[in-house]
Amino acid sequence: MQSPLTTNHSPINPSVLRTFAEFDSPTVANVIELFDVISRVAGYTNGEIRAVYPELPPAIGYAVTATFRAGYPSDSGRVYTGMPKLIEIAQSIPAPRIMVFQDLDDPVRAATYGEVMATTFKAFDFAGLVTSGAARDIEQVRSLRFPCWASSTIVSHGHCRIEEMMVPVTVGGLRVHPGTLIHADANGVVSIPREIALSVAELCGPFVEAEQIVLDYLRQPGPTHSGLRDANDRMRAAMETLRQRAVASI
């Protein structure tokens, strides 16, 4: 396996992002595996993070990162601190943006976001929000159709405040840097290495077509063991061709 790719902060052609929006996160993760640039057990969130609104379509965007704490008062005693500054510095990241919070409290003590925060992010061209902390106001945010991912739901905001901004964060086992390209949906959150993003997008459709070989066979009446074996062989051959294309594109 090769070394992980370096972070590239240049914006990607919007058409590539639109292509990613047509596919689910497992397909994106499967295609990334073809390139063999990161471990097959890295680059995505674990089961701690779940979609609050799994019915919404995939969200694609560049990460704006921050750490968050709510478990005890700050030295100033103020709450709800940091949002105006965060929105200001977020402009250095191209839209669409996805907000990624690492909750520093262990265990999580209060909600990272609610209706006001979600409405703010939506107004400033954010495509979604991911937190290792908790959600609240879930019905009000549902009406915004603003996709969110969280570890839990908690009614209170506690002593909420943003600690550090635009720093590397870890959310559900996924390391996220400012500008990381994120794809998230009902299945979870995956990061897409910028250097292979175009090639990944180009191969998502062919990868789905390769899987469809077996699915189409199984949906026919009277499948047999030998027929399934043949369909699997044809699928694997198609995927091997895609793997060779992926490696050649690096």
C-alpha positions as CSV (number, residue, x, y, z in Angstrom):
1,M,0.0,0.0,0.0
2,Q,1.3,3.5,-0.8
3,S,1.6,6.3,1.6
4,P,-1.5,8.4,2.3
5,L,-1.9,11.3,-0.1
6,T,-1.2,14.9,1.0
7,T,-4.0,17.4,1.5
8,N,-4.7,19.7,-1.5
9,H,-6.8,22.8,-0.7
10,S,-7.6,23.8,-4.3
11,P,-11.3,23.7,-5.2
12,I,-12.6,20.9,-7.4
13,N,-14.7,21.4,-10.5
14,P,-18.3,21.7,-9.4
15,S,-19.3,19.1,-11.9
16,V,-17.2,16.5,-10.0
17,L,-19.1,17.4,-6.8
18,R,-22.4,17.0,-8.7
19,T,-21.3,13.5,-9.8
20,F,-20.5,12.5,-6.2
21,A,-24.0,13.6,-5.2
22,E,-25.5,10.9,-7.5
23,F,-23.9,8.1,-5.5
24,D,-24.0,6.8,-1.9
25,S,-21.1,6.8,0.5
26,P,-20.5,3.0,0.3
27,T,-20.0,3.3,-3.4
28,V,-17.6,6.2,-3.0
29,A,-15.7,4.2,-0.3
30,N,-15.6,1.1,-2.6
31,V,-14.1,3.1,-5.4
32,I,-11.5,4.8,-3.2
33,E,-10.3,1.3,-2.3
34,L,-9.4,0.6,-5.9
35,F,-6.7,3.2,-5.8
36,D,-4.9,1.6,-2.8
37,V,-3.7,4.9,-1.4
38,I,-5.1,4.5,2.1
39,S,-6.0,1.6,4.3
40,R,-9.3,-0.1,3.7
41,V,-10.2,0.5,7.3
42,A,-9.5,4.2,7.3
43,G,-11.0,7.3,5.7
44,Y,-14.6,7.0,7.1
45,T,-16.5,7.4,10.4
46,N,-17.2,4.5,12.6
47,G,-20.6,3.5,14.2
48,E,-20.4,6.3,16.8
49,I,-21.6,8.8,14.2
50,R,-25.1,8.4,12.6
51,A,-27.2,10.4,10.2
52,V,-29.9,12.4,12.1
53,Y,-31.9,12.6,8.9
54,P,-31.1,9.5,6.9
55,E,-33.9,10.3,4.4
56,L,-32.0,13.3,3.0
57,P,-29.7,12.9,-0.1
58,P,-25.9,12.8,0.1
59,A,-24.1,16.0,1.2
60,I,-20.8,16.9,-0.5
61,G,-18.5,19.7,0.7
62,Y,-15.2,20.9,2.0
63,A,-14.7,20.6,5.8
64,V,-14.6,23.6,8.1
65,T,-13.3,22.3,11.4
66,A,-13.6,23.2,15.0
67,T,-13.4,21.8,18.5
68,F,-16.4,22.2,20.9
69,R,-17.0,22.0,24.6
70,A,-20.1,22.3,26.8
71,G,-19.4,20.3,30.0
72,Y,-18.3,23.1,32.3
73,P,-18.3,26.9,32.2
74,S,-15.6,28.8,30.3
75,D,-13.3,31.2,32.2
76,S,-15.5,34.1,31.0
77,G,-18.7,32.3,31.9
78,R,-20.1,33.1,28.5
79,V,-21.9,30.5,26.3
80,Y,-22.7,30.5,22.6
81,T,-19.2,31.9,21.9
82,G,-17.3,31.7,18.7
83,M,-19.9,31.4,16.0
84,P,-19.5,34.9,14.3
85,K,-15.7,34.3,14.1
86,L,-16.2,30.8,12.8
87,I,-18.5,32.0,10.0
88,E,-15.9,34.7,9.2
89,I,-12.9,32.4,8.8
90,A,-15.0,29.7,7.1
91,Q,-15.0,32.0,4.0
92,S,-11.5,30.8,3.4
93,I,-12.9,27.4,2.5
94,P,-14.8,27.2,-0.8
95,A,-18.5,26.4,-0.9
96,P,-20.2,24.0,-0.5
97,R,-18.9,23.6,3.1
98,I,-19.5,20.9,5.7
99,M,-19.1,21.9,9.4
100,V,-17.2,19.3,11.3
101,F,-17.0,19.5,15.1
102,Q,-15.0,17.4,17.5
103,D,-16.7,17.5,20.9
104,L,-14.0,17.5,23.6
105,D,-16.2,16.4,26.4
106,D,-15.9,12.7,27.3
107,P,-18.6,11.7,27.8
108,V,-20.6,14.1,25.7
109,R,-22.5,16.4,28.1
110,A,-24.7,18.7,25.9
111,A,-25.8,19.3,22.3
112,T,-23.3,20.8,19.8
113,Y,-26.0,22.3,17.6
114,G,-29.7,23.1,17.4
115,E,-32.0,25.2,15.3
116,V,-30.1,28.5,15.5
117,M,-26.7,27.0,14.6
118,A,-28.1,24.9,11.8
119,T,-30.0,27.8,10.3
120,T,-26.8,29.9,10.5
121,F,-24.7,27.4,8.7
122,K,-27.4,26.9,6.0
123,A,-27.5,30.6,5.4
124,F,-23.8,30.7,4.8
125,D,-23.6,28.0,2.2
126,F,-22.9,25.0,4.3
127,A,-24.1,21.7,2.9
128,G,-24.3,19.9,6.3
129,L,-22.9,19.4,9.8
130,V,-21.0,16.5,11.4
131,T,-20.3,16.3,15.1
132,S,-18.9,13.7,17.5
133,G,-21.2,15.4,20.0
134,A,-25.0,15.5,20.2
135,A,-27.9,17.1,18.4
136,R,-31.0,18.9,19.6
137,D,-34.0,20.7,18.1
138,I,-34.1,17.8,15.7
139,E,-37.7,18.5,14.4
140,Q,-37.0,22.1,13.8
141,V,-33.8,21.3,11.9
142,R,-35.6,18.6,10.0
143,S,-37.8,21.3,8.5
144,L,-34.7,23.1,7.2
145,R,-33.7,19.9,5.3
146,F,-30.2,20.5,6.5
147,P,-28.3,17.2,6.8
148,C,-26.6,16.5,10.1
149,W,-24.6,13.7,11.6
150,A,-24.2,13.2,15.4
151,S,-23.4,10.7,18.1
152,S,-26.6,11.2,20.1
153,T,-29.5,13.6,21.0
154,I,-29.4,15.7,24.1
155,V,-31.9,18.4,25.1
156,S,-29.5,21.0,26.6
157,H,-26.8,23.2,25.2
158,G,-24.9,23.2,28.5
159,H,-22.0,25.6,28.6
160,C,-21.6,25.4,24.9
161,R,-18.6,27.2,23.2
162,I,-16.3,26.7,20.3
163,E,-12.7,26.3,21.4
164,E,-10.3,26.1,18.4
165,M,-11.1,26.7,14.7
166,M,-9.6,25.4,11.5
167,V,-7.6,22.7,13.3
168,P,-7.4,19.0,12.6
169,V,-10.2,17.1,14.3
170,T,-11.2,13.5,14.9
171,V,-14.8,12.6,14.5
172,G,-16.0,9.0,14.8
173,G,-12.4,7.8,14.2
174,L,-12.1,9.9,11.0
175,R,-9.3,12.5,11.0
176,V,-10.5,15.6,9.2
177,H,-8.4,18.7,8.2
178,P,-9.7,22.0,7.1
179,G,-10.6,21.7,3.4
180,T,-11.0,17.9,3.5
181,L,-13.5,16.8,0.8
182,I,-16.4,15.1,2.6
183,H,-19.2,12.8,1.3
184,A,-21.9,11.9,3.8
185,D,-25.3,10.2,3.7
186,A,-27.4,7.8,5.6
187,N,-24.6,5.2,5.7
188,G,-22.0,7.5,7.2
189,V,-19.2,9.9,6.4
190,V,-16.2,9.3,4.1
191,S,-13.3,11.6,3.2
192,I,-12.2,11.7,-0.5
193,P,-8.5,12.3,-1.2
194,R,-8.4,15.4,-3.4
195,E,-5.7,14.1,-5.6
196,I,-7.9,11.2,-6.8
197,A,-11.3,12.9,-6.5
198,L,-11.8,13.3,-10.3
199,S,-10.9,9.7,-11.0
200,V,-13.0,8.4,-8.1
201,A,-16.0,10.3,-9.5
202,E,-15.4,8.9,-13.0
203,L,-15.3,5.4,-11.7
204,C,-18.4,5.5,-9.4
205,G,-20.8,4.8,-12.3
206,P,-18.8,1.9,-13.8
207,F,-18.5,0.4,-10.3
208,V,-22.2,0.4,-9.8
209,E,-22.6,-1.2,-13.3
210,A,-20.1,-3.9,-12.2
211,E,-22.2,-4.7,-9.1
212,Q,-25.3,-4.7,-11.2
213,I,-24.1,-7.8,-13.1
214,V,-24.8,-9.9,-10.0
215,L,-27.9,-8.0,-9.0
216,D,-29.5,-8.4,-12.5
217,Y,-28.8,-12.1,-12.5
218,L,-30.3,-12.6,-9.0
219,R,-33.5,-10.8,-10.0
220,Q,-34.1,-13.2,-12.9
221,P,-36.4,-16.2,-12.2
222,G,-34.7,-19.5,-11.2
223,P,-31.1,-18.5,-10.4
224,T,-28.7,-21.4,-10.1
225,H,-25.4,-21.9,-8.2
226,S,-23.5,-22.2,-11.5
227,G,-25.2,-19.1,-12.8
228,L,-24.4,-17.1,-9.7
229,R,-20.8,-18.3,-10.0
230,D,-20.6,-17.0,-13.5
231,A,-22.2,-13.7,-12.6
232,N,-19.7,-13.3,-9.8
233,D,-16.8,-14.0,-12.1
234,R,-18.0,-11.4,-14.6
235,M,-18.4,-8.9,-11.8
236,R,-14.9,-9.5,-10.4
237,A,-13.4,-9.2,-13.9
238,A,-15.2,-5.9,-14.4
239,M,-13.9,-4.6,-11.0
240,E,-10.4,-5.7,-11.8
241,T,-10.5,-3.7,-14.9
242,L,-11.6,-0.7,-12.8
243,R,-8.8,-1.3,-10.4
244,Q,-6.3,-1.2,-13.2
245,R,-7.8,2.0,-14.5
246,A,-7.6,3.5,-11.0
247,V,-3.9,2.5,-10.4
248,A,-3.0,3.8,-13.9
249,S,-4.6,7.2,-13.1
250,I,-2.4,7.9,-10.1
